[in-house]
Amino acid sequence: MSNSDENLDENSPEPQEDLGSKIKNLLGKREENPEEPKKDPTELNFQDILEKELGIIKVYDYALNNSLDLVFQPKLMEKYQDELIAPLLGTVEMNEFPDSGRMFLRDEWERLDVKTKVSSVITHAEEVASANGIKSSSQKVVGRWSVIIMVASMGLYFLLPTIFPNANTTTIMIPTFLFMCMGPQLVKTLIEKKFAKFKLEFLQTILDDEQENIQDVRVFIQDIIDDVRDRLISQKVALEKIQFVLFSEGYTNVQFVRTQGGNRGSPLRSIYQFEYPEGMGPATTSQYGKSGIPEDDSKDMFIYLQKSEFDDEGRLATFTVEIPHKDNYKLPEALLNASDFTEVDEPDLVIEGFANYNKIQCECGNNVQLYDMKTSRSALHNDFEFYLMIGKKCSKCGKNPYVLCNSPGNAEVPGGLKQIFE
């Protein structure tokens, strides 16, 4: 269990030098002035957000896969959550948030109850450890034995000359100093080996017992991964320049690069980088998943049909139109990235006179001319169903309209999507 804190705080591989001025020491320890007030979440810049999001990915993925390294250290996870989650996502009391991507993450954090589930995994690890005779973290055990050895060494240093006044000083002192210098390291090695054996035997049991909680937290980690990738793309940062550590497999939008470490004192770690969306590379333009929406196009425009009501035949009857500011596109983009799409063969059954519908206006006031409609299901929201309608380019302002609308079968809207559909 030693090195657990170092594992969490150890720097990830450095980005290439030409990015260093923008993103530096993403996960390294940062010296903070205790008197310096914490940053307001609304004032975080791109580098601050990126650093904290990558930190959350690393800390939570480590906690899920190495929970036994964190047992009997109640303040450790609180420390990381205070330094990463609170500044990034703010509090429930904050009604206004300038960043819709982070608002989506905050809603997901609350919906999935991430803090409680991470705590549950670690608490269960503590129960398993206690049941097998481990009552304290290995760091504390090593620390206690180191103090005992140091005190014993100093005692011997002063007592032996009085007990054996005629003995050769060198004969007495050399073993004492060797005991003082080598004793703590020997104890540390023995305790680490014992704990490594214990982890090997019981870690899989914890992973199996906490599978449901672990899966929910991994959904949140995936949300963070997707948000970081979108931010890098929007800032035109080459994805291959950011590399980071993951302790488990199964995440999407990332690709394995290499392993690192594996030597004595340096655990083997897997290094990943973000994967470009399909059809996109360093010098190309992407599409949002299977929705067919071009990414980072300055002419794109989202339109929300809020408070949608449908008649008895399932046709759209009433709604209000909301056009979000482009700064708030992270939420609909994240939703579309996590959704599957099916063509609606007969859109007139949902919107009467679909091709000639004239009740949705562009931000310039022109009528939006609809030409395509898809049924969409969000994998992150229990297959929540909604409609995506695509309009022709506006003849007046040149915008490409994409219309999001609730579907009639939903009893309620997930918390993270209320700002789109309600």
Secondary structure, 3 states (H helix, E strand, C coil): CCCHHHHHHCCCCCCCHHHCCCCCCCCCCCCCCCCCCCCCHHHCCHHHHHHHHHHHHHHHHHHHHCHHHHCCCHHHHHHHHHHHHHHHHCCCCCCCCCCHHHHHHHHHHHHHCHHHHHHHHHHHHHHHHHHCCCCCCHHHHHHHHHHHHHHHHHHHHHHHHHHCCCCCHHHHHHHHHHHHHHHHHHHHHHHHHHHHHHHHHHHHHHHHHCHHHHHHHHHHHHHHHHHHHHHHHHCCCCHHHCEEEECCCCCCCEEEEEEECCCCCCCCEEEEEECCCCCCCCCCCCEECCCCEECCCCCEEEEEEEEEEECCCCCEEEEEEECCCHHHCHHHHHHHHCEEEEECCCHHHCCCCHHHCCCCECCCCCECCEEEEEEEEEHHHCCEEEEEEEECCCCCCCCEEEEEEECCCCCCCCHHHHHHHC
